[in-house]
Amino acid sequence: MPGLSIHVVDVARGQPAMGMHVEVYTLAPERRQLAAGDLSESGALEDAITGQRLEAGPYEVIFHAGAFFASAGVLQATPPFLDEVPFRFTIADPAQHYHLPMKMTPWGYSVFRGS
C-alpha cells in the first residue's frame, strides 16, 4: 500500500510523542504543504497522506520538538537545543509505503525509513 506514515517516540519519557505537531511538504516543483497535524495518542500522524500515492521526488517533514517538550514540561535548554527539526528524504518508488519512525529526546533524535 503506497503512502507515508510517521510515528514518534519520546524516549526521554518512554512514551509516544502524543501532541507533537508535524508538517509534511513536497519540495518539487516548489515547496508545498501536503499535511499537518498533532500526533495521536499512539504517536502517529493520522492523516489521509498515510494511504495516498505520492509522486517520486524530494519531501520534508518538520517535527516541532521544542514546543512539544516545552508543553510536556520536559527540562530543556533555553532556547531549546532542538526546536523545529527538519528531515528531508526522497521517494523513489511511489508504489511503496514510506514509514518514518523517529526516536527523540530534547538533546537528539534518530529518524529513518522503517518497514
C-alpha positions as MATLAB code, in Angstrom:
seq = 'MPGLSIHVVDVARGQPAMGMHVEVYTLAPERRQLAAGDLSESGALEDAITGQRLEAGPYEVIFHAGAFFASAGVLQATPPFLDEVPFRFTIADPAQHYHLPMKMTPWGYSVFRGS';
ca = [
       0.000    0.000    0.000;
       1.546    3.352   -1.007;
       1.708    6.360    1.273;
       3.692    7.944    4.053;
       3.372    7.255    7.769;
       5.086    8.960   10.691;
       5.489    7.651   14.236;
       7.420    9.436   17.001;
       8.508    8.086   20.394;
       9.647   10.375   23.209;
      12.450    8.153   24.532;
      13.264   10.660   27.293;
       9.980    9.641   28.945;
       9.476    6.261   27.279;
       6.162    7.033   25.586;
       4.636    8.084   22.260;
       5.064   11.766   21.391;
       1.320   12.475   21.588;
       0.572   16.072   20.626;
       3.818   16.839   18.774;
       2.983   18.978   15.749;
       4.378   17.815   12.388;
       4.164   19.190    8.873;
       4.778   17.315    5.610;
       5.913   19.106    2.444;
       6.669   18.161   -1.115;
       9.717   20.072   -2.378;
       9.311   19.797   -6.156;
       8.482   21.533   -8.328;
       8.096   24.005   -5.412;
       7.706   23.624   -1.655;
       4.043   22.891   -0.838;
       2.448   21.603    2.359;
       0.711   18.226    1.982;
      -0.287   17.507    5.585;
      -0.036   18.897    9.096;
      -1.316   17.886   12.477;
      -0.659   16.852   16.048;
       0.396   13.258   16.651;
      -2.246   10.945   18.067;
      -2.161    9.104   21.390;
      -0.104    6.388   19.702;
       2.438    8.953   18.447;
       1.329    8.583   14.819;
       0.228   11.193   12.308;
      -3.368   10.392   11.437;
      -3.867   11.963    8.032;
      -5.062   10.893    4.592;
      -1.437   11.053    3.394;
      -0.840    7.668    5.037;
      -2.729    5.946    2.219;
      -2.113    8.314   -0.688;
       0.190    7.527   -3.561;
       2.890   10.221   -3.538;
       4.883   11.252   -6.567;
       8.568   10.376   -6.813;
      10.754   13.218   -5.602;
      12.011   15.121   -2.567;
       9.950   15.646    0.600;
      10.430   17.230    4.009;
       8.875   16.623    7.411;
       9.169   19.285   10.124;
       8.953   17.960   13.702;
       8.113   20.695   16.249;
      10.218   19.197   19.036;
      10.934   22.303   21.123;
       7.261   23.211   21.526;
       6.371   19.572   22.215;
       8.891   19.147   25.038;
       8.005   22.569   26.498;
       4.294   21.722   26.598;
       5.103   18.339   28.187;
       7.144   20.028   30.928;
      10.348   18.261   29.919;
      13.512   20.072   31.047;
      15.398   21.542   28.095;
      17.788   24.381   27.378;
      16.599   27.969   26.901;
      16.314   28.391   23.992;
      15.773   24.685   23.272;
      18.665   22.741   21.757;
      16.221   21.161   19.263;
      13.342   23.319   18.108;
      11.972   22.654   14.630;
      13.665   19.517   13.326;
      13.603   19.108    9.514;
      14.013   15.719    7.864;
      14.445   15.590    4.078;
      14.097   12.385    2.116;
      13.295   11.191   -1.398;
      10.531    8.906   -2.567;
      11.990    6.775   -5.337;
       9.135    4.294   -5.836;
       5.611    5.747   -5.448;
       4.135    2.230   -5.254;
       5.907    1.610   -1.935;
       4.885    2.753    1.529;
       7.395    5.001    3.304;
       7.291    4.691    7.103;
       9.310    7.251    9.095;
       9.798    6.227   12.727;
      11.514    8.774   14.953;
      13.022    8.393   18.403;
      13.625   11.692   20.167;
      14.843   13.421   23.329;
      15.353   17.173   23.889;
      19.038   16.565   23.018;
      18.980   14.269   19.997;
      16.967   12.157   17.613;
      17.054    9.321   15.119;
      14.726    9.127   12.148;
      14.927    6.518    9.419;
      12.913    4.590    6.863;
      11.179    1.776    8.693;
       9.160   -1.138    7.432;
];
